[in-house]
Amino acid sequence: MQNILVSADWLKEHLDKPEIVILDARLRYDATDSDMEDIRVKGARIFDLENEFSDKNSPFPNMLPSSAQFEISCRKLGINKSSKIVVYDHFGIYISPRVWWMFKVMGHDNVSVLNGGFPEWDSKGYVSEKGIRKKVGIGNFKAHFNPELVVDYEQIKYNIEEKKALVIDVRSSDRFLGLVPEPRKELRRGNIPNSINMPYETVLKDGKYKSENELKEIFSDLKKEGRPLVFSCGSGVTACIVLLASEMTLGNTKKVYDGSWTEYAQVAD
């Protein structure tokens, strides 16, 4: 688990190493955020998912940008091909696994998630700073898109009939079963045919990932699953929480349906 997750203690010890790039993952970033909202780990750089690292031409939220756009935005953050990236968010574990997966998709494997995120860092009393945008040099990051980690609507549609992969929906059980309205206005309820439900909270405890043994127990039934696993959610963000947990326990091929339920509910008949 050490290569995928790092602890607050580990990050403190490696905070000032030049190859370390710390990313503060936000769904969206507003430079006018209050000081309390914009406090961050010392030296962290804002990873603005919505404004900088999503496909602005897509009608669906949070879709992967092109490899060219991802590369440009990473270089603006001073990220290099040799960078060791540590990503965290302010919820504990929520957005950071999505960012971890995005770097994997773009061919950069040297990336880890801070287990427990900023709340864990702050609870230890480790050094933080208010959000001052510090100038960083342009990096030399190079994106190499890996399509094997991403699933689109046509592949999902094909899989409903062929059942080549197992789709795991990590939304709440109530949303999966269509018992409550979707958060996005007028989005229909339901789930992808033949998918199964594993709410993302299943793999978390107190804002951190459960222990390796606990995760092995959670995924014990899926360990025998010979098919690739495809993770889905509302818009492709929380799907990565469970994908990352499975990465630490399973050897199956794992992918994300990037459009997730938001796309499927609007495109499918």
C-alpha positions as CSV (number, residue, x, y, z in Angstrom):
1,M,0.0,0.0,0.0
2,Q,3.0,2.3,0.6
3,N,3.4,3.2,-3.1
4,I,-0.2,4.1,-3.5
5,L,-0.9,5.7,-0.1
6,V,1.5,7.8,2.0
7,S,0.9,8.9,5.6
8,A,1.1,12.4,7.0
9,D,4.2,11.4,8.9
10,W,5.9,10.3,5.6
11,L,5.0,13.5,3.9
12,K,6.3,15.6,6.7
13,E,9.7,13.8,6.5
14,H,9.8,14.3,2.7
15,L,8.2,17.7,2.5
16,D,11.3,19.6,1.3
17,K,12.7,17.1,-1.1
18,P,12.9,18.8,-4.6
19,E,11.3,16.0,-6.5
20,I,8.2,16.1,-4.4
21,V,5.2,18.0,-5.8
22,I,2.2,18.3,-3.5
23,L,-1.2,18.8,-5.1
24,D,-4.2,20.2,-3.3
25,A,-7.1,18.7,-5.2
26,R,-10.3,20.9,-5.5
27,L,-13.4,20.2,-7.5
28,R,-13.1,23.9,-8.4
29,Y,-10.9,26.7,-7.2
30,D,-11.8,30.3,-6.6
31,A,-8.9,32.6,-5.9
32,T,-11.2,34.7,-3.7
33,D,-11.7,31.8,-1.3
34,S,-11.5,32.9,2.3
35,D,-8.2,32.2,4.3
36,M,-9.9,29.3,6.1
37,E,-11.0,27.7,2.8
38,D,-7.7,28.2,1.2
39,I,-5.3,26.9,3.8
40,R,-3.1,24.1,2.5
41,V,-0.1,21.9,3.2
42,K,3.1,23.9,3.0
43,G,4.2,24.2,-0.6
44,A,1.0,22.6,-2.1
45,R,-0.2,23.6,-5.5
46,I,-3.9,23.8,-6.5
47,F,-5.1,21.1,-8.8
48,D,-8.3,22.6,-10.1
49,L,-10.3,19.7,-11.4
50,E,-13.2,21.6,-13.0
51,N,-11.5,24.6,-14.4
52,E,-8.1,23.3,-15.5
53,F,-8.3,19.5,-15.7
54,S,-11.7,18.7,-17.2
55,D,-12.9,18.7,-20.8
56,K,-14.7,22.0,-21.1
57,N,-16.2,21.0,-24.4
58,S,-18.0,18.0,-22.9
59,P,-21.7,18.3,-21.9
60,F,-20.9,16.0,-18.9
61,P,-19.0,17.1,-15.8
62,N,-15.5,16.2,-14.8
63,M,-14.6,14.4,-18.0
64,L,-11.0,13.7,-18.8
65,P,-9.3,16.5,-20.8
66,S,-7.2,15.7,-23.8
67,S,-3.6,14.5,-23.1
68,A,-2.4,17.8,-24.6
69,Q,-4.5,19.9,-22.3
70,F,-3.5,17.8,-19.3
71,E,0.2,18.1,-20.2
72,I,-0.1,21.9,-20.5
73,S,-1.9,22.3,-17.2
74,C,0.6,20.1,-15.4
75,R,3.5,22.0,-16.8
76,K,1.9,25.3,-15.5
77,L,2.0,23.7,-12.0
78,G,5.8,23.0,-12.4
79,I,5.3,19.2,-12.7
80,N,8.2,17.4,-14.3
81,K,8.5,13.9,-15.8
82,S,10.7,13.0,-12.7
83,S,8.2,14.5,-10.1
84,K,7.0,12.3,-7.3
85,I,3.4,13.6,-6.9
86,V,1.5,13.5,-3.6
87,V,-2.2,14.5,-3.9
88,Y,-4.6,15.2,-1.1
89,D,-8.0,16.8,-0.6
90,H,-9.8,18.6,2.2
91,F,-12.4,15.9,2.8
92,G,-10.0,13.2,3.8
93,I,-10.5,10.9,0.8
94,Y,-12.8,12.1,-1.9
95,I,-11.2,14.0,-4.9
96,S,-7.6,12.8,-4.5
97,P,-8.1,9.3,-5.9
98,R,-9.6,10.8,-9.0
99,V,-6.4,12.9,-9.5
100,W,-4.3,9.8,-8.8
101,W,-6.2,7.9,-11.5
102,M,-5.9,10.7,-14.0
103,F,-2.1,10.7,-13.7
104,K,-2.1,6.9,-14.2
105,V,-4.2,7.4,-17.3
106,M,-1.7,10.0,-18.5
107,G,1.2,7.6,-18.1
108,H,2.7,9.0,-14.8
109,D,3.0,6.2,-12.3
110,N,5.0,8.1,-9.6
111,V,1.9,9.4,-7.8
112,S,0.5,8.7,-4.3
113,V,-2.5,9.8,-2.2
114,L,-2.1,11.3,1.2
115,N,-4.2,9.0,3.4
116,G,-6.6,11.1,5.4
117,G,-5.9,14.2,3.4
118,F,-5.6,17.6,4.9
119,P,-7.7,16.8,8.0
120,E,-5.1,14.1,8.9
121,W,-2.3,16.5,8.2
122,D,-3.9,19.3,10.3
123,S,-4.7,16.9,13.2
124,K,-1.0,16.2,13.5
125,G,-0.2,19.9,13.8
126,Y,2.1,19.8,10.8
127,V,3.0,23.0,9.0
128,S,0.3,24.6,6.8
129,E,0.1,27.9,5.0
130,K,-2.5,30.3,3.6
131,G,-3.1,30.1,-0.1
132,I,-0.5,32.3,-1.7
133,R,0.1,31.5,-5.3
134,K,3.9,31.0,-5.5
135,K,5.6,31.2,-8.8
136,V,6.9,27.9,-10.1
137,G,8.9,27.3,-13.2
138,I,7.3,25.6,-16.2
139,G,7.7,21.8,-15.9
140,N,8.6,19.3,-18.5
141,F,5.7,16.9,-17.8
142,K,4.8,14.6,-20.7
143,A,1.4,12.9,-21.0
144,H,1.1,9.4,-22.5
145,F,-2.6,8.6,-22.6
146,N,-3.4,5.0,-21.7
147,P,-6.9,4.1,-23.2
148,E,-6.9,0.8,-21.4
149,L,-7.8,2.5,-18.1
150,V,-10.9,4.3,-19.4
151,V,-14.3,3.1,-20.6
152,D,-16.7,5.2,-22.7
153,Y,-20.5,4.9,-23.3
154,E,-20.2,2.7,-26.4
155,Q,-18.1,0.2,-24.4
156,I,-20.6,0.2,-21.6
157,K,-23.5,-0.4,-24.0
158,Y,-21.6,-3.3,-25.6
159,N,-20.8,-4.8,-22.2
160,I,-24.5,-4.8,-21.2
161,E,-25.0,-7.5,-23.8
162,E,-21.7,-9.3,-23.7
163,K,-20.9,-9.1,-20.0
164,K,-17.2,-9.1,-20.6
165,A,-16.6,-6.8,-17.6
166,L,-18.2,-6.3,-14.2
167,V,-19.5,-2.7,-13.6
168,I,-19.3,-1.6,-10.0
169,D,-21.4,1.5,-9.1
170,V,-20.1,3.2,-6.0
171,R,-23.1,5.6,-5.5
172,S,-25.2,5.1,-2.3
173,S,-27.6,2.2,-2.3
174,D,-30.6,4.5,-2.4
175,R,-29.3,6.2,-5.5
176,F,-28.3,2.9,-7.1
177,L,-31.8,1.5,-6.5
178,G,-33.5,4.7,-7.6
179,L,-35.1,5.4,-4.2
180,V,-34.0,9.0,-4.0
181,P,-33.6,11.7,-6.6
182,E,-30.2,12.3,-8.2
183,P,-28.3,15.4,-7.0
184,R,-28.2,16.7,-10.5
185,K,-31.5,18.3,-11.3
186,E,-33.7,16.3,-13.7
187,L,-31.3,13.4,-14.1
188,R,-33.3,10.2,-14.1
189,R,-32.9,7.6,-11.4
190,G,-31.6,4.0,-11.8
191,N,-28.5,2.1,-12.6
192,I,-26.6,0.5,-15.5
193,P,-28.0,-2.9,-16.3
194,N,-26.0,-5.8,-14.8
195,S,-24.0,-3.5,-12.6
196,I,-23.5,-4.2,-8.9
197,N,-23.4,-1.7,-6.0
198,M,-20.5,-1.0,-3.6
199,P,-20.9,2.5,-2.0
200,Y,-17.6,4.2,-1.8
201,E,-17.9,4.6,2.0
202,T,-17.5,0.8,2.3
203,V,-13.7,1.2,1.9
204,L,-13.3,4.2,4.2
205,K,-13.2,4.8,7.9
206,D,-12.8,8.2,9.6
207,G,-11.8,9.9,6.4
208,K,-9.0,7.3,5.6
209,Y,-8.8,4.0,3.8
210,K,-9.5,1.0,5.9
211,S,-6.5,-1.3,6.7
212,E,-5.1,-3.7,4.1
213,N,-6.7,-6.7,5.9
214,E,-10.1,-5.0,6.0
215,L,-9.9,-4.1,2.3
216,K,-8.9,-7.7,1.5
217,E,-12.1,-8.9,3.3
218,I,-14.3,-6.4,1.4
219,F,-12.9,-7.5,-1.9
220,S,-12.7,-11.2,-1.1
221,D,-15.6,-12.2,-3.3
222,L,-14.4,-10.1,-6.2
223,K,-11.0,-11.7,-6.0
224,K,-12.4,-14.7,-7.8
225,E,-14.0,-12.5,-10.5
226,G,-12.1,-13.2,-13.7
227,R,-13.5,-10.3,-15.7
228,P,-12.0,-6.8,-15.7
229,L,-13.6,-4.4,-13.2
230,V,-15.2,-1.1,-14.4
231,F,-16.0,1.5,-11.7
232,S,-18.8,4.0,-12.1
233,C,-20.5,6.7,-9.9
234,G,-22.3,9.9,-10.6
235,S,-19.6,11.8,-12.6
236,G,-16.4,9.7,-12.4
237,V,-14.9,11.1,-9.2
238,T,-15.9,8.8,-6.4
239,A,-15.6,5.8,-8.6
240,C,-11.8,6.3,-8.2
241,I,-12.1,5.9,-4.4
242,V,-13.1,2.3,-4.7
243,L,-10.8,1.6,-7.8
244,L,-7.8,2.8,-5.7
245,A,-8.9,0.5,-2.8
246,S,-9.2,-2.4,-5.2
247,E,-5.7,-1.6,-6.7
248,M,-4.3,-2.4,-3.3
249,T,-5.9,-5.8,-3.0
250,L,-6.8,-7.2,-6.4
251,G,-4.9,-8.1,-9.5
252,N,-7.8,-7.7,-12.0
253,T,-7.8,-5.2,-14.8
254,K,-9.5,-2.1,-13.4
255,K,-11.0,0.9,-15.4
256,V,-13.3,3.9,-14.9
257,Y,-16.4,4.7,-16.9
258,D,-15.6,8.3,-17.2
259,G,-19.1,9.6,-18.0
260,S,-20.6,7.4,-15.3
261,W,-24.3,7.7,-14.5
262,T,-24.6,11.3,-15.6
263,E,-23.7,10.4,-19.1
264,Y,-25.5,7.0,-19.2
265,A,-28.8,8.4,-17.8
266,Q,-28.9,11.0,-20.5
267,V,-27.6,9.0,-23.5
268,A,-29.1,5.6,-23.0
269,D,-32.6,4.8,-24.3
